Amino acid sequence: MAIDRTRRPSDPRQAAEAAFRAVTRKTPEAAPAPARAPIVPGARETVSLRIDRAVLEHFQKDGPGWQDRINAALKAAAGL
């Protein structure tokens, strides 16, 4: 009884390549995910903004609400 060693039941490299293709293949029915969440009207977004100290002091001198006052000034300057 001779053992045929030239024929292997599975090739590990082909199996690995098939597994890789199965995982990395893009499915045509999958829709691309939106880049950002939908914008809610009236919602505000947290940002970091660098402004001069004098500008900040001007808006903070009247106390709480200075961020709303800066927002209103920026909206007016943008014509919104």
C-alpha positions in Angstrom: 0.0 0.0 0.0 1.7 3.2 -1.2 0.9 6.6 0.3 0.3 9.3 -2.3 2.1 12.4 -0.8 1.9 14.5 -3.9 -1.7 15.2 -3.5 -2.9 17.2 -0.5 -6.6 17.4 0.5 -6.3 21.2 1.0 -3.7 23.8 0.3 -3.2 26.1 3.4 -2.2 29.1 1.3 -5.3 28.8 -0.9 -7.5 28.4 2.2 -6.0 31.5 3.8 -6.4 33.6 0.6 -10.0 32.5 0.2 -10.7 33.4 3.8 -9.0 36.8 3.3 -11.1 37.5 0.1 -14.3 36.6 1.9 -13.6 39.0 4.7 -12.3 41.9 2.7 -14.8 41.7 -0.3 -17.3 44.6 -0.4 -20.9 43.5 -0.8 -22.8 45.5 -3.5 -26.0 45.7 -1.4 -24.2 47.4 1.5 -24.9 51.1 1.5 -22.0 53.4 2.5 -22.3 54.7 6.1 -23.0 58.4 6.4 -19.9 60.5 7.2 -21.7 62.3 10.0 -24.9 61.9 12.0 -27.9 63.8 10.7 -27.9 67.4 11.8 -30.7 68.2 14.3 -32.2 71.7 13.8 -31.2 74.1 16.6 -28.6 71.7 18.0 -25.2 73.2 19.0 -21.8 71.7 18.4 -18.8 71.9 20.7 -15.8 73.4 19.1 -12.4 74.8 20.2 -11.8 78.4 19.1 -8.8 80.6 19.5 -9.7 84.2 20.0 -7.9 87.2 21.4 -8.1 87.7 25.2 -9.6 91.2 24.7 -12.5 89.7 22.6 -13.1 87.0 25.3 -13.1 89.6 28.1 -15.5 91.8 26.1 -18.1 89.0 25.9 -17.5 87.7 29.4 -17.8 91.1 31.2 -21.7 90.9 31.3 -21.5 87.5 33.0 -23.2 84.2 32.1 -24.4 83.8 28.6 -21.2 85.0 27.0 -21.1 82.0 24.7 -24.6 82.8 23.4 -23.5 86.4 22.8 -20.4 85.3 20.9 -22.7 83.0 18.8 -25.1 85.8 18.1 -22.2 88.1 17.0 -20.8 85.4 14.7 -24.2 84.8 13.2 -24.7 88.5 12.6 -21.2 88.8 11.0 -22.0 85.8 8.8 -25.3 87.2 7.8 -27.3 84.4 9.2 
